[in-house]
Amino acid sequence: MKKESIRSLLETICEYNNVRIIQTFTKENVDQILVKCVPNTQVLELTYLHTGTVEQYQSVTEAAEVIHQALYSHATA
């Protein structure tokens, strides 16, 4: 998935921030990241499923970059 496509998806999630929309990003058939917009804000909340870590981003572009790196980075953690 291209970074621009991720950004567009995140913008849509934020546009409907009064509705509970949760997007799951998957890598190699394993769910990696859940993304939602904090209700009535423009803050994106990313939950990393393998660690339970939660991060918040006010920038859609920054969140898209983080997600893209998590999905397409060849480095192992």
Backbone torsions as a table, in degrees:
resi	resn	phi	psi	omega
1	MET	NA	131.3	-179.6
2	LYS	-71.6	150.9	179.6
3	LYS	-57.7	-39.1	179.4
4	GLU	-63.6	-37.1	178.0
5	SER	-66.9	-39.8	176.7
6	ILE	-62.8	-45.7	179.9
7	ARG	-59.6	-43.7	179.3
8	SER	-62.2	-42.0	178.1
9	LEU	-62.8	-43.4	179.2
10	LEU	-65.0	-37.6	177.0
11	GLU	-61.5	-40.1	178.6
12	THR	-65.0	-42.7	178.1
13	ILE	-59.0	-42.9	179.7
14	CYS	-70.0	-33.0	179.4
15	GLU	-61.6	-35.8	-179.3
16	TYR	-105.4	48.7	-174.4
17	ASN	-72.7	-4.3	175.9
18	ASN	-95.9	5.2	177.8
19	VAL	-121.4	144.3	-179.3
20	ARG	-82.5	98.2	175.5
21	ILE	-113.6	127.4	177.0
22	ILE	-124.3	126.0	178.8
23	GLN	-107.3	133.0	176.7
24	THR	-106.1	129.4	174.4
25	PHE	-104.6	132.9	-173.0
26	THR	-121.6	143.2	175.1
27	LYS	-129.2	125.3	179.6
28	GLU	52.2	47.2	177.4
29	ASN	63.8	19.1	177.0
30	VAL	-122.1	124.3	177.5
31	ASP	-60.6	131.4	-176.1
32	GLN	-113.2	-49.5	-171.5
33	ILE	-136.5	133.3	169.8
34	LEU	-102.3	137.2	179.8
35	VAL	-128.0	134.4	173.6
36	LYS	-145.1	162.2	175.3
37	CYS	-98.7	130.7	177.0
38	VAL	-60.2	129.0	-174.4
39	PRO	-49.8	134.2	176.1
40	ASN	59.1	30.2	175.2
41	THR	-137.3	-177.1	172.5
42	GLN	-113.3	21.3	-177.9
43	VAL	-90.8	124.8	177.0
44	LEU	-93.1	132.8	179.2
45	GLU	-111.9	120.8	179.0
46	LEU	-106.3	128.1	176.1
47	THR	-115.8	119.9	177.9
48	TYR	-85.3	114.0	-171.0
49	LEU	-67.5	-32.1	-177.3
50	HIS	-75.8	-18.5	-179.7
51	THR	-121.2	-19.4	-175.2
52	GLY	80.7	2.7	179.7
53	THR	-66.1	135.7	177.7
54	VAL	-117.5	129.7	176.7
55	GLU	-126.3	147.5	177.3
56	GLN	-120.1	141.9	-179.2
57	TYR	-132.7	132.7	174.0
58	GLN	-89.3	-16.7	-179.2
59	SER	-101.9	119.6	176.8
60	VAL	-62.1	-40.6	-179.4
61	THR	-62.3	-43.8	179.2
62	GLU	-65.1	-43.1	178.7
63	ALA	-62.4	-40.9	178.6
64	ALA	-62.5	-40.6	178.7
65	GLU	-63.0	-45.2	-179.7
66	VAL	-62.3	-45.1	179.9
67	ILE	-64.3	-45.5	-179.6
68	HIS	-59.5	-44.4	178.7
69	GLN	-63.1	-41.3	-179.5
70	ALA	-64.0	-36.0	-177.0
71	LEU	-82.7	-31.6	-171.5
72	TYR	-116.8	4.1	175.4
73	SER	-72.6	138.2	179.6
74	HIS	-91.9	-4.3	179.1
75	ALA	-75.9	149.1	177.4
76	THR	-105.4	146.0	-178.8
77	ALA	-93.6	NA	NA
